[in-house]
Amino acid sequence: MQDLQQVYASQKKLIFFLLAFCALGWGLTPFKTVFAGLALGSLFGLYNFWLLVRRLEKFDRSLSEGKKVASLGTGLRFASGIAAVAVAIAIPEQFHLTSSVIGLMIPYVYLLADRIIYHVKHH
Amino acid sequence: MVGSVGLLAAAIAIGLGALGAGIGNGLIVSKTVEGIARQPEARGVLQTTMYIGVALVEALPIIAAVIAFIVLNR
């Protein structure tokens, strides 16, 4: 069974490949705004996922130590998602709005696909 | 400038997104607690699965908040 840190490590690898792909697309194709939006969204998505992993592990640790849990940081993740879209709305000549929203959801789509593949392989 | 219909759209988007995610998270956590109570030795596996489920469900309110923000700024 993979733990959250392993999932996050493979997630990070995927996002770095995706960022390299976006850099190529940004440099070599005329769809500069689309690739820039995708890169922006996926960076914020990765940040969201990193926050989630960190907070959930902290939650786990404080539960097993019997301490009080402050929060899971949901508001911060909402805010970072909105920040990605706010950047795309503020600079529409650099970032494509729809592609940045798609980029924001890439880690979650990857997580779902990874789980499905894991279950197909192990059951 | 957002009209009142835009405000209503944003409110419905974020409200229904939060409602769905709340129900989903509740189901995930309740079933995990049930599973841990039945088989305490499977705690680690169940907890990891629960965390991944919670992470997936959390995408829904985030996208709802993003859509509400886009609607408010149109």
N, CA and C atoms of all chains as a GROMACS GRO file, in nm:
protein
  591
    1MET      N    1   0.085  -0.121   0.000
    1MET     CA    2   0.000   0.000   0.000
    1MET      C    3   0.087   0.125   0.000
    2GLN      N    4   0.060   0.213  -0.093
    2GLN     CA    5   0.135   0.339  -0.098
    2GLN      C    6   0.089   0.429   0.016
    3ASP      N    7   0.183   0.501   0.077
    3ASP     CA    8   0.134   0.602   0.171
    3ASP      C    9   0.132   0.738   0.101
    4LEU      N   10   0.085   0.836   0.175
    4LEU     CA   11   0.062   0.967   0.112
    4LEU      C   12   0.190   1.029   0.058
    5GLN      N   13   0.303   1.007   0.131
    5GLN     CA   14   0.430   1.065   0.086
    5GLN      C   15   0.472   1.007  -0.049
    6GLN      N   16   0.449   0.876  -0.067
    6GLN     CA   17   0.485   0.813  -0.195
    6GLN      C   18   0.396   0.867  -0.307
    7VAL      N   19   0.267   0.883  -0.276
    7VAL     CA   20   0.174   0.938  -0.376
    7VAL      C   21   0.219   1.079  -0.415
    8TYR      N   22   0.259   1.156  -0.312
    8TYR     CA   23   0.304   1.294  -0.339
    8TYR      C   24   0.432   1.295  -0.421
    9ALA      N   25   0.524   1.201  -0.394
    9ALA     CA   26   0.649   1.196  -0.470
    9ALA      C   27   0.622   1.166  -0.617
   10SER      N   28   0.533   1.071  -0.645
   10SER     CA   29   0.505   1.039  -0.785
   10SER      C   30   0.428   1.153  -0.851
   11GLN      N   31   0.345   1.219  -0.771
   11GLN     CA   32   0.272   1.336  -0.819
   11GLN      C   33   0.368   1.448  -0.864
   12LYS      N   34   0.471   1.466  -0.780
   12LYS     CA   35   0.570   1.572  -0.807
   12LYS      C   36   0.645   1.542  -0.936
   13LYS      N   37   0.679   1.414  -0.954
   13LYS     CA   38   0.751   1.374  -1.075
   13LYS      C   39   0.666   1.406  -1.198
   14LEU      N   40   0.538   1.370  -1.191
   14LEU     CA   41   0.448   1.394  -1.305
   14LEU      C   42   0.439   1.543  -1.336
   15ILE      N   43   0.426   1.625  -1.229
   15ILE     CA   44   0.408   1.768  -1.252
   15ILE      C   45   0.535   1.828  -1.314
   16PHE      N   46   0.655   1.778  -1.272
   16PHE     CA   47   0.777   1.831  -1.333
   16PHE      C   48   0.786   1.794  -1.480
   17PHE      N   49   0.743   1.673  -1.516
   17PHE     CA   50   0.737   1.636  -1.658
   17PHE      C   51   0.641   1.727  -1.732
   18LEU      N   52   0.526   1.751  -1.668
   18LEU     CA   53   0.424   1.835  -1.731
   18LEU      C   54   0.475   1.977  -1.750
   19LEU      N   55   0.552   2.027  -1.650
   19LEU     CA   56   0.605   2.163  -1.660
   19LEU      C   57   0.706   2.171  -1.775
   20ALA      N   58   0.788   2.065  -1.792
   20ALA     CA   59   0.884   2.063  -1.903
   20ALA      C   60   0.809   2.064  -2.036
   21PHE      N   61   0.701   1.986  -2.042
   21PHE     CA   62   0.617   1.981  -2.161
   21PHE      C   63   0.556   2.119  -2.189
   22CYS      N   64   0.511   2.185  -2.083
   22CYS     CA   65   0.451   2.319  -2.099
   22CYS      C   66   0.556   2.419  -2.147
   23ALA      N   67   0.680   2.406  -2.095
   23ALA     CA   68   0.785   2.497  -2.138
   23ALA      C   69   0.813   2.478  -2.287
   24LEU      N   70   0.816   2.351  -2.331
   24LEU     CA   71   0.836   2.323  -2.474
   24LEU      C   72   0.722   2.382  -2.555
   25GLY      N   73   0.597   2.358  -2.509
   25GLY     CA   74   0.481   2.408  -2.580
   25GLY      C   75   0.480   2.560  -2.585
   26TRP      N   76   0.522   2.621  -2.474
   26TRP     CA   77   0.523   2.768  -2.466
   26TRP      C   78   0.627   2.825  -2.563
   27GLY      N   79   0.741   2.754  -2.574
   27GLY     CA   80   0.848   2.807  -2.659
   27GLY      C   81   0.829   2.778  -2.806
   28LEU      N   82   0.769   2.664  -2.837
   28LEU     CA   83   0.770   2.618  -2.975
   28LEU      C   84   0.637   2.631  -3.048
   29THR      N   85   0.527   2.648  -2.975
   29THR     CA   86   0.397   2.653  -3.043
   29THR      C   87   0.336   2.794  -3.029
   30PRO      N   88   0.238   2.825  -3.111
   30PRO     CA   89   0.174   2.958  -3.096
   30PRO      C   90   0.076   2.967  -2.978
   31PHE      N   91   0.050   2.851  -2.909
   31PHE     CA   92  -0.047   2.854  -2.798
   31PHE      C   93   0.022   2.888  -2.667
   32LYS      N   94   0.087   3.005  -2.664
   32LYS     CA   95   0.166   3.043  -2.546
   32LYS      C   96   0.078   3.055  -2.421
   33THR      N   97  -0.038   3.120  -2.436
   33THR     CA   98  -0.121   3.146  -2.317
   33THR      C   99  -0.177   3.016  -2.259
   34VAL      N  100  -0.211   2.921  -2.350
   34VAL     CA  101  -0.268   2.794  -2.303
   34VAL      C  102  -0.165   2.719  -2.219
   35PHE      N  103  -0.041   2.709  -2.268
   35PHE     CA  104   0.061   2.634  -2.194
   35PHE      C  105   0.101   2.707  -2.067
   36ALA      N  106   0.105   2.840  -2.073
   36ALA     CA  107   0.138   2.915  -1.951
   36ALA      C  108   0.029   2.895  -1.846
   37GLY      N  109  -0.097   2.894  -1.888
   37GLY     CA  110  -0.208   2.872  -1.796
   37GLY      C  111  -0.204   2.734  -1.734
   38LEU      N  112  -0.170   2.635  -1.818
   38LEU     CA  113  -0.160   2.497  -1.770
   38LEU      C  114  -0.050   2.486  -1.665
   39ALA      N  115   0.064   2.550  -1.691
   39ALA     CA  116   0.177   2.544  -1.597
   39ALA      C  117   0.139   2.614  -1.466
   40LEU      N  118   0.075   2.730  -1.477
   40LEU     CA  119   0.034   2.803  -1.356
   40LEU      C  120  -0.062   2.720  -1.272
   41GLY      N  121  -0.165   2.665  -1.340
   41GLY     CA  122  -0.264   2.585  -1.269
   41GLY      C  123  -0.203   2.463  -1.205
   42SER      N  124  -0.113   2.394  -1.277
   42SER     CA  125  -0.058   2.271  -1.220
   42SER      C  126   0.036   2.302  -1.104
   43LEU      N  127   0.106   2.416  -1.108
   43LEU     CA  128   0.190   2.455  -0.994
   43LEU      C  129   0.105   2.480  -0.870
   44PHE      N  130  -0.005   2.553  -0.888
   44PHE     CA  131  -0.093   2.579  -0.773
   44PHE      C  132  -0.159   2.448  -0.726
   45GLY      N  133  -0.192   2.361  -0.822
   45GLY     CA  134  -0.251   2.231  -0.786
   45GLY      C  135  -0.154   2.148  -0.704
   46LEU      N  136  -0.026   2.150  -0.744
   46LEU     CA  137   0.076   2.075  -0.668
   46LEU      C  138   0.093   2.135  -0.529
   47TYR      N  139   0.089   2.268  -0.520
   47TYR     CA  140   0.099   2.335  -0.389
   47TYR      C  141  -0.018   2.292  -0.299
   48ASN      N  142  -0.138   2.285  -0.361
   48ASN     CA  143  -0.258   2.241  -0.288
   48ASN      C  144  -0.238   2.101  -0.234
   49PHE      N  145  -0.186   2.014  -0.318
   49PHE     CA  146  -0.170   1.875  -0.279
   49PHE      C  147  -0.063   1.862  -0.171
   50TRP      N  148   0.044   1.942  -0.183
   50TRP     CA  149   0.150   1.941  -0.082
   50TRP      C  150   0.095   1.983   0.054
   51LEU      N  151   0.012   2.089   0.050
   51LEU     CA  152  -0.052   2.136   0.174
   51LEU      C  153  -0.138   2.026   0.236
   52LEU      N  154  -0.213   1.958   0.148
   52LEU     CA  155  -0.303   1.853   0.195
   52LEU      C  156  -0.224   1.741   0.262
   53VAL      N  157  -0.115   1.696   0.197
   53VAL     CA  158  -0.035   1.587   0.251
   53VAL      C  159   0.025   1.629   0.385
   54ARG      N  160   0.078   1.752   0.391
   54ARG     CA  161   0.141   1.799   0.514
   54ARG      C  162   0.042   1.807   0.629
   55ARG      N  163  -0.076   1.865   0.599
   55ARG     CA  164  -0.176   1.881   0.705
   55ARG      C  165  -0.232   1.747   0.751
   56LEU      N  166  -0.253   1.654   0.655
   56LEU     CA  167  -0.309   1.525   0.695
   56LEU      C  168  -0.210   1.448   0.781
   57GLU      N  169  -0.079   1.460   0.749
   57GLU     CA  170   0.021   1.389   0.831
   57GLU      C  171   0.030   1.450   0.970
   58LYS      N  172   0.020   1.582   0.974
   58LYS     CA  173   0.021   1.649   1.104
   58LYS      C  174  -0.100   1.606   1.187
   59PHE      N  175  -0.214   1.597   1.120
   59PHE     CA  176  -0.339   1.554   1.182
   59PHE      C  177  -0.322   1.414   1.241
   60ASP      N  178  -0.264   1.325   1.160
   60ASP     CA  179  -0.241   1.187   1.201
   60ASP      C  180  -0.151   1.182   1.324
   61ARG      N  181  -0.041   1.260   1.319
   61ARG     CA  182   0.055   1.261   1.429
   61ARG      C  183  -0.009   1.313   1.557
   62SER      N  184  -0.084   1.424   1.544
   62SER     CA  185  -0.141   1.481   1.667
   62SER      C  186  -0.253   1.393   1.722
   63LEU      N  187  -0.321   1.317   1.633
   63LEU     CA  188  -0.424   1.224   1.683
   63LEU      C  189  -0.359   1.112   1.763
   64SER      N  190  -0.246   1.059   1.708
   64SER     CA  191  -0.185   0.946   1.780
   64SER      C  192  -0.115   0.989   1.908
   65GLU      N  193  -0.076   1.119   1.913
   65GLU     CA  194  -0.016   1.168   2.037
   65GLU      C  195  -0.121   1.220   2.136
   66GLY      N  196  -0.245   1.224   2.091
   66GLY     CA  197  -0.353   1.268   2.177
   66GLY      C  198  -0.364   1.419   2.192
   67LYS      N  199  -0.301   1.491   2.096
   67LYS     CA  200  -0.308   1.638   2.104
   67LYS      C  201  -0.435   1.688   2.036
   68LYS      N  202  -0.461   1.817   2.055
   68LYS     CA  203  -0.577   1.878   1.990
   68LYS      C  204  -0.540   1.917   1.846
   69VAL      N  205  -0.634   1.901   1.753
   69VAL     CA  206  -0.606   1.933   1.613
   69VAL      C  207  -0.665   2.070   1.581
   70ALA      N  208  -0.580   2.157   1.523
   70ALA     CA  209  -0.628   2.293   1.496
   70ALA      C  210  -0.718   2.295   1.372
   71SER      N  211  -0.663   2.263   1.254
   71SER     CA  212  -0.746   2.264   1.134
   71SER      C  213  -0.679   2.180   1.027
   72LEU      N  214  -0.754   2.149   0.922
   72LEU     CA  215  -0.696   2.073   0.811
   72LEU      C  216  -0.654   2.164   0.697
   73GLY      N  217  -0.666   2.296   0.715
   73GLY     CA  218  -0.618   2.390   0.614
   73GLY      C  219  -0.702   2.398   0.488
   74THR      N  220  -0.832   2.369   0.502
   74THR     CA  221  -0.920   2.372   0.384
   74THR      C  222  -0.929   2.513   0.326
   75GLY      N  223  -0.938   2.612   0.414
   75GLY     CA  224  -0.949   2.751   0.368
   75GLY      C  225  -0.829   2.794   0.286
   76LEU      N  226  -0.710   2.750   0.331
   76LEU     CA  227  -0.586   2.785   0.259
   76LEU      C  228  -0.585   2.724   0.119
   77ARG      N  229  -0.636   2.601   0.108
   77ARG     CA  230  -0.640   2.535  -0.024
   77ARG      C  231  -0.741   2.603  -0.115
   78PHE      N  232  -0.856   2.644  -0.058
   78PHE     CA  233  -0.954   2.720  -0.136
   78PHE      C  234  -0.887   2.848  -0.189
   79ALA      N  235  -0.817   2.915  -0.096
   79ALA     CA  236  -0.756   3.043  -0.132
   79ALA      C  237  -0.651   3.026  -0.240
   80SER      N  238  -0.573   2.918  -0.234
   80SER     CA  239  -0.469   2.903  -0.337
   80SER      C  240  -0.531   2.867  -0.472
   81GLY      N  241  -0.640   2.792  -0.472
   81GLY     CA  242  -0.711   2.766  -0.597
   81GLY      C  243  -0.764   2.894  -0.658
   82ILE      N  244  -0.824   2.978  -0.571
   82ILE     CA  245  -0.878   3.105  -0.619
   82ILE      C  246  -0.764   3.197  -0.665
   83ALA      N  247  -0.647   3.189  -0.598
   83ALA     CA  248  -0.533   3.273  -0.638
   83ALA      C  249  -0.488   3.241  -0.779
   84ALA      N  250  -0.484   3.111  -0.814
   84ALA     CA  251  -0.443   3.073  -0.949
   84ALA      C  252  -0.536   3.135  -1.052
   85VAL      N  253  -0.668   3.125  -1.025
   85VAL     CA  254  -0.765   3.179  -1.119
   85VAL      C  255  -0.760   3.332  -1.121
   86ALA      N  256  -0.732   3.392  -1.004
   86ALA     CA  257  -0.723   3.539  -1.000
   86ALA      C  258  -0.608   3.589  -1.085
   87VAL      N  259  -0.494   3.517  -1.081
   87VAL     CA  260  -0.381   3.556  -1.166
   87VAL      C  261  -0.420   3.544  -1.313
   88ALA      N  262  -0.489   3.433  -1.348
   88ALA     CA  263  -0.529   3.413  -1.488
   88ALA      C  264  -0.629   3.519  -1.532
   89ILE      N  265  -0.718   3.563  -1.441
   89ILE     CA  266  -0.816   3.666  -1.478
   89ILE      C  267  -0.747   3.802  -1.489
   90ALA      N  268  -0.649   3.827  -1.400
   90ALA     CA  269  -0.583   3.959  -1.400
   90ALA      C  270  -0.492   3.978  -1.520
   91ILE      N  271  -0.428   3.870  -1.567
   91ILE     CA  272  -0.336   3.883  -1.682
   91ILE      C  273  -0.384   3.793  -1.796
   92PRO      N  274  -0.495   3.826  -1.860
   92PRO     CA  275  -0.548   3.735  -1.963
   92PRO      C  276  -0.460   3.728  -2.088
   93GLU      N  277  -0.370   3.828  -2.107
   93GLU     CA  278  -0.284   3.821  -2.227
   93GLU      C  279  -0.168   3.722  -2.209
   94GLN      N  280  -0.145   3.677  -2.084
   94GLN     CA  281  -0.038   3.580  -2.057
   94GLN      C  282  -0.090   3.440  -2.025
   95PHE      N  283  -0.204   3.435  -1.952
   95PHE     CA  284  -0.255   3.305  -1.905
   95PHE      C  285  -0.397   3.282  -1.954
   96HIS      N  286  -0.420   3.162  -2.006
   96HIS     CA  287  -0.553   3.123  -2.050
   96HIS      C  288  -0.632   3.071  -1.929
   97LEU      N  289  -0.753   3.125  -1.910
   97LEU     CA  290  -0.829   3.096  -1.788
   97LEU      C  291  -0.868   2.948  -1.778
   98THR      N  292  -0.929   2.895  -1.886
   98THR     CA  293  -0.976   2.755  -1.880
   98THR      C  294  -0.862   2.658  -1.859
   99SER      N  295  -0.749   2.684  -1.926
   99SER     CA  296  -0.639   2.588  -1.911
   99SER      C  297  -0.579   2.597  -1.771
  100SER      N  298  -0.585   2.714  -1.707
  100SER     CA  299  -0.533   2.718  -1.569
  100SER      C  300  -0.626   2.644  -1.474
  101VAL      N  301  -0.758   2.646  -1.500
  101VAL     CA  302  -0.850   2.567  -1.416
  101VAL      C  303  -0.823   2.417  -1.438
  102ILE      N  304  -0.800   2.380  -1.566
  102ILE     CA  305  -0.769   2.238  -1.594
  102ILE      C  306  -0.639   2.198  -1.524
  103GLY      N  307  -0.539   2.286  -1.528
  103GLY     CA  308  -0.411   2.258  -1.462
  103GLY      C  309  -0.426   2.241  -1.313
  104LEU      N  310  -0.517   2.319  -1.253
  104LEU     CA  311  -0.541   2.311  -1.108
  104LEU      C  312  -0.594   2.173  -1.069
  105MET      N  313  -0.666   2.109  -1.159
  105MET     CA  314  -0.727   1.980  -1.127
  105MET      C  315  -0.640   1.860  -1.167
  106ILE      N  316  -0.525   1.886  -1.232
  106ILE     CA  317  -0.441   1.774  -1.279
  106ILE      C  318  -0.396   1.681  -1.166
  107PRO      N  319  -0.348   1.731  -1.049
  107PRO     CA  320  -0.307   1.640  -0.943
  107PRO      C  321  -0.420   1.548  -0.897
  108TYR      N  322  -0.542   1.600  -0.891
  108TYR     CA  323  -0.655   1.519  -0.845
  108TYR      C  324  -0.690   1.411  -0.948
  109VAL      N  325  -0.687   1.451  -1.078
  109VAL     CA  326  -0.715   1.353  -1.184
  109VAL      C  327  -0.609   1.244  -1.181
  110TYR      N  328  -0.483   1.286  -1.160
  110TYR     CA  329  -0.374   1.189  -1.155
  110TYR      C  330  -0.391   1.094  -1.036
  111LEU      N  331  -0.433   1.151  -0.923
  111LEU     CA  332  -0.454   1.070  -0.802
  111LEU      C  333  -0.560   0.964  -0.827
  112LEU      N  334  -0.670   1.004  -0.892
  112LEU     CA  335  -0.778   0.910  -0.923
  112LEU      C  336  -0.730   0.802  -1.018
  113ALA      N  337  -0.660   0.843  -1.124
  113ALA     CA  338  -0.612   0.746  -1.223
  113ALA      C  339  -0.513   0.650  -1.158
  114ASP      N  340  -0.426   0.702  -1.072
  114ASP     CA  341  -0.326   0.621  -1.002
  114ASP      C  342  -0.393   0.515  -0.915
  115ARG      N  343  -0.498   0.557  -0.842
  115ARG     CA  344  -0.571   0.463  -0.756
  115ARG      C  345  -0.635   0.352  -0.839
  116ILE      N  346  -0.700   0.392  -0.952
  116ILE     CA  347  -0.767   0.293  -1.037
  116ILE      C  348  -0.665   0.193  -1.088
  117ILE      N  349  -0.549   0.241  -1.136
  117ILE     CA  350  -0.446   0.151  -1.188
  117ILE      C  351  -0.395   0.059  -1.076
  118TYR      N  352  -0.376   0.116  -0.956
  118TYR     CA  353  -0.327   0.037  -0.843
  118TYR      C  354  -0.424  -0.076  -0.810
  119HIS      N  355  -0.556  -0.043  -0.809
  119HIS     CA  356  -0.653  -0.146  -0.775
  119HIS      C  357  -0.665  -0.251  -0.883
  120VAL      N  358  -0.655  -0.210  -1.010
  120VAL     CA  359  -0.661  -0.307  -1.119
  120VAL      C  360  -0.541  -0.401  -1.110
  121LYS      N  361  -0.424  -0.349  -1.076
  121LYS     CA  362  -0.303  -0.432  -1.070
  121LYS      C  363  -0.303  -0.527  -0.951
  122HIS      N  364  -0.357  -0.482  -0.835
  122HIS     CA  365  -0.342  -0.559  -0.712
  122HIS      C  366  -0.466  -0.638  -0.671
  123HIS      N  367  -0.573  -0.634  -0.751
  123HIS     CA  368  -0.692  -0.712  -0.712
  123HIS      C  369  -0.742  -0.799  -0.826
  124MET      N  370  -1.918   4.381  -1.411
  124MET     CA  371  -2.023   4.402  -1.310
  124MET      C  372  -2.112   4.278  -1.304
  125VAL      N  373  -2.133   4.228  -1.185
  125VAL     CA  374  -2.212   4.106  -1.170
  125VAL      C  375  -2.354   4.143  -1.129
  126GLY      N  376  -2.452   4.088  -1.202
  126GLY     CA  377  -2.591   4.110  -1.165
  126GLY      C  378  -2.629   4.018  -1.050
  127SER      N  379  -2.757   4.030  -1.006
  127SER     CA  380  -2.798   3.946  -0.894
  127SER      C  381  -2.804   3.800  -0.934
  128VAL      N  382  -2.828   3.774  -1.066
  128VAL     CA  383  -2.832   3.634  -1.111
  128VAL      C  384  -2.692   3.573  -1.100
  129GLY      N  385  -2.589   3.655  -1.129
  129GLY     CA  386  -2.451   3.607  -1.116
  129GLY      C  387  -2.418   3.572  -0.971
  130LEU      N  388  -2.463   3.658  -0.881
  130LEU     CA  389  -2.441   3.632  -0.738
  130LEU      C  390  -2.509   3.503  -0.695
  131LEU      N  391  -2.633   3.487  -0.747
  131LEU     CA  392  -2.710   3.366  -0.715
  131LEU      C  393  -2.638   3.242  -0.769
  132ALA      N  394  -2.585   3.256  -0.892
  132ALA     CA  395  -2.514   3.142  -0.953
  132ALA      C  396  -2.392   3.105  -0.870
  133ALA      N  397  -2.317   3.206  -0.825
  133ALA     CA  398  -2.198   3.179  -0.743
  133ALA      C  399  -2.238   3.112  -0.612
  134ALA      N  400  -2.345   3.164  -0.551
  134ALA     CA  401  -2.389   3.108  -0.423
  134ALA      C  402  -2.434   2.963  -0.439
  135ILE      N  403  -2.509   2.935  -0.547
  135ILE     CA  404  -2.555   2.797  -0.569
  135ILE      C  405  -2.437   2.705  -0.596
  136ALA      N  406  -2.341   2.753  -0.677
  136ALA     CA  407  -2.224   2.669  -0.710
  136ALA      C  408  -2.149   2.631  -0.584
  137ILE      N  409  -2.117   2.730  -0.503
  137ILE     CA  410  -2.035   2.700  -0.385
  137ILE      C  411  -2.114   2.623  -0.279
  138GLY      N  412  -2.244   2.655  -0.268
  138GLY     CA  413  -2.327   2.587  -0.168
  138GLY      C  414  -2.346   2.441  -0.201
  139LEU      N  415  -2.381   2.410  -0.326
  139LEU     CA  416  -2.403   2.270  -0.362
  139LEU      C  417  -2.273   2.192  -0.362
  140GLY      N  418  -2.163   2.257  -0.402
  140GLY     CA  419  -2.032   2.190  -0.397
  140GLY      C  420  -1.997   2.153  -0.255
  141ALA      N  421  -2.018   2.246  -0.162
  141ALA     CA  422  -1.985   2.220  -0.021
  141ALA      C  423  -2.076   2.112   0.036
  142LEU      N  424  -2.204   2.114  -0.006
  142LEU     CA  425  -2.298   2.013   0.043
  142LEU      C  426  -2.256   1.873   0.000
  143GLY      N  427  -2.224   1.859  -0.129
  143GLY     CA  428  -2.182   1.728  -0.181
  143GLY      C  429  -2.056   1.680  -0.114
  144ALA      N  430  -1.959   1.771  -0.099
  144ALA     CA  431  -1.833   1.731  -0.038
  144ALA      C  432  -1.852   1.695   0.109
  145GLY      N  433  -1.941   1.766   0.177
  145GLY     CA  434  -1.967   1.736   0.318
  145GLY      C  435  -2.026   1.596   0.334
  146ILE      N  436  -2.125   1.564   0.249
  146ILE     CA  437  -2.185   1.430   0.256
  146ILE      C  438  -2.080   1.324   0.224
  147GLY      N  439  -2.001   1.349   0.120
  147GLY     CA  440  -1.899   1.252   0.078
  147GLY      C  441  -1.796   1.228   0.186
  148ASN      N  442  -1.745   1.337   0.246
  148ASN     CA  443  -1.644   1.323   0.351
  148ASN      C  444  -1.701   1.249   0.471
  149GLY      N  445  -1.826   1.280   0.505
  149GLY     CA  446  -1.890   1.213   0.618
  149GLY      C  447  -1.899   1.064   0.595
  150LEU      N  448  -1.940   1.024   0.474
  150LEU     CA  449  -1.950   0.881   0.442
  150LEU      C  450  -1.814   0.813   0.452
  151ILE      N  451  -1.711   0.880   0.394
  151ILE     CA  452  -1.576   0.820   0.394
  151ILE      C  453  -1.527   0.799   0.536
  152VAL      N  454  -1.537   0.904   0.619
  152VAL     CA  455  -1.482   0.893   0.754
  152VAL      C  456  -1.562   0.794   0.838
  153SER      N  457  -1.697   0.794   0.821
  153SER     CA  458  -1.776   0.701   0.902
  153SER      C  459  -1.743   0.556   0.868
  154LYS      N  460  -1.727   0.527   0.739
  154LYS     CA  461  -1.695   0.388   0.702
  154LYS      C  462  -1.556   0.350   0.748
  155THR      N  463  -1.462   0.446   0.745
  155THR     CA  464  -1.327   0.414   0.792
  155THR      C  465  -1.327   0.384   0.942
  156VAL      N  466  -1.398   0.466   1.018
  156VAL     CA  467  -1.404   0.443   1.162
  156VAL      C  468  -1.466   0.308   1.192
  157GLU      N  469  -1.572   0.275   1.116
  157GLU     CA  470  -1.636   0.144   1.130
  157GLU      C  471  -1.536   0.031   1.102
  158GLY      N  472  -1.462   0.048   0.995
  158GLY     CA  473  -1.363  -0.054   0.957
  158GLY      C  474  -1.254  -0.069   1.062
  159ILE      N  475  -1.207   0.045   1.117
  159ILE     CA  476  -1.101   0.038   1.220
  159ILE      C  477  -1.156  -0.028   1.347
  160ALA      N  478  -1.283   0.000   1.378
  160ALA     CA  479  -1.342  -0.062   1.497
  160ALA      C  480  -1.353  -0.213   1.480
  161ARG      N  481  -1.381  -0.258   1.358
  161ARG     CA  482  -1.392  -0.402   1.336
  161ARG      C  483  -1.255  -0.470   1.331
  162GLN      N  484  -1.161  -0.404   1.263
  162GLN     CA  485  -1.029  -0.462   1.246
  162GLN      C  486  -0.922  -0.360   1.282
  163PRO      N  487  -0.890  -0.348   1.410
  163PRO     CA  488  -0.793  -0.244   1.450
  163PRO      C  489  -0.654  -0.264   1.389
  164GLU      N  490  -0.621  -0.388   1.349
  164GLU     CA  491  -0.488  -0.411   1.291
  164GLU      C  492  -0.477  -0.355   1.149
  165ALA      N  493  -0.591  -0.327   1.083
  165ALA     CA  494  -0.588  -0.273   0.948
  165ALA      C  495  -0.592  -0.120   0.947
  166ARG      N  496  -0.560  -0.060   1.061
  166ARG     CA  497  -0.574   0.085   1.077
  166ARG      C  498  -0.494   0.165   0.974
  167GLY      N  499  -0.368   0.126   0.954
  167GLY     CA  500  -0.280   0.202   0.863
  167GLY      C  501  -0.333   0.206   0.721
  168VAL      N  502  -0.368   0.088   0.669
  168VAL     CA  503  -0.418   0.079   0.531
  168VAL      C  504  -0.548   0.158   0.517
  169LEU      N  505  -0.637   0.140   0.615
  169LEU     CA  506  -0.767   0.209   0.607
  169LEU      C  507  -0.749   0.360   0.612
  170GLN      N  508  -0.657   0.404   0.700
  170GLN     CA  509  -0.636   0.549   0.713
  170GLN      C  510  -0.578   0.609   0.586
  171THR      N  511  -0.483   0.539   0.523
  171THR     CA  512  -0.426   0.591   0.398
  171THR      C  513  -0.533   0.601   0.290
  172THR      N  514  -0.616   0.495   0.281
  172THR     CA  515  -0.725   0.498   0.182
  172THR      C  516  -0.820   0.613   0.212
  173MET      N  517  -0.847   0.634   0.342
  173MET     CA  518  -0.938   0.743   0.380
  173MET      C  519  -0.880   0.878   0.339
  174TYR      N  520  -0.748   0.896   0.364
  174TYR     CA  521  -0.686   1.024   0.331
  174TYR      C  522  -0.692   1.050   0.181
  175ILE      N  523  -0.669   0.945   0.102
  175ILE     CA  524  -0.674   0.962  -0.044
  175ILE      C  525  -0.817   0.996  -0.087
  176GLY      N  526  -0.915   0.929  -0.025
  176GLY     CA  527  -1.055   0.960  -0.055
  176GLY      C  528  -1.091   1.103  -0.020
  177VAL      N  529  -1.044   1.146   0.099
  177VAL     CA  530  -1.071   1.284   0.142
  177VAL      C  531  -1.008   1.383   0.045
  178ALA      N  532  -0.886   1.352  -0.001
  178ALA     CA  533  -0.817   1.440  -0.096
  178ALA      C  534  -0.896   1.451  -0.226
  179LEU      N  535  -0.950   1.338  -0.272
  179LEU     CA  536  -1.027   1.341  -0.396
  179LEU      C  537  -1.156   1.420  -0.380
  180VAL      N  538  -1.224   1.400  -0.266
  180VAL     CA  539  -1.350   1.470  -0.244
  180VAL      C  540  -1.327   1.620  -0.232
  181GLU      N  541  -1.210   1.657  -0.178
  181GLU     CA  542  -1.182   1.800  -0.158
  181GLU      C  543  -1.169   1.878  -0.289
  182ALA      N  544  -1.144   1.805  -0.398
  182ALA     CA  545  -1.135   1.873  -0.528
  182ALA      C  546  -1.265   1.941  -0.564
  183LEU      N  547  -1.376   1.881  -0.519
  183LEU     CA  548  -1.509   1.932  -0.557
  183LEU      C  549  -1.537   2.072  -0.502
  184PRO      N  550  -1.525   2.096  -0.369
  184PRO     CA  551  -1.548   2.233  -0.322
  184PRO      C  552  -1.446   2.333  -0.375
  185ILE      N  553  -1.322   2.286  -0.402
  185ILE     CA  554  -1.222   2.380  -0.456
  185ILE      C  555  -1.267   2.427  -0.595
  186ILE      N  556  -1.310   2.331  -0.678
  186ILE     CA  557  -1.353   2.370  -0.813
  186ILE      C  558  -1.481   2.454  -0.805
  187ALA      N  559  -1.567   2.426  -0.707
  187ALA     CA  560  -1.689   2.506  -0.690
  187ALA      C  561  -1.652   2.650  -0.652
  188ALA      N  562  -1.554   2.665  -0.560
  188ALA     CA  563  -1.510   2.800  -0.521
  188ALA      C  564  -1.449   2.874  -0.639
  189VAL      N  565  -1.371   2.800  -0.721
  189VAL     CA  566  -1.307   2.861  -0.838
  189VAL      C  567  -1.413   2.908  -0.938
  190ILE      N  568  -1.515   2.823  -0.960
  190ILE     CA  569  -1.621   2.859  -1.055
  190ILE      C  570  -1.699   2.979  -1.002
  191ALA      N  571  -1.727   2.980  -0.872
  191ALA     CA  572  -1.797   3.094  -0.813
  191ALA      C  573  -1.716   3.222  -0.832
  192PHE      N  574  -1.585   3.212  -0.813
  192PHE     CA  575  -1.498   3.329  -0.830
  192PHE      C  576  -1.498   3.377  -0.976
  193ILE      N  577  -1.495   3.281  -1.070
  193ILE     CA  578  -1.498   3.318  -1.213
  193ILE      C  579  -1.629   3.388  -1.246
  194VAL      N  580  -1.740   3.330  -1.194
  194VAL     CA  581  -1.872   3.389  -1.221
  194VAL      C  582  -1.879   3.531  -1.165
  195LEU      N  583  -1.823   3.551  -1.044
  195LEU     CA  584  -1.829   3.684  -0.982
  195LEU      C  585  -1.745   3.786  -1.057
  196ASN      N  586  -1.644   3.740  -1.132
  196ASN     CA  587  -1.556   3.834  -1.201
  196ASN      C  588  -1.585   3.848  -1.348
  197ARG      N  589  -1.696   3.794  -1.394
  197ARG     CA  590  -1.731   3.808  -1.535
  197ARG      C  591  -1.796   3.943  -1.558
   0.00000   0.00000   0.00000
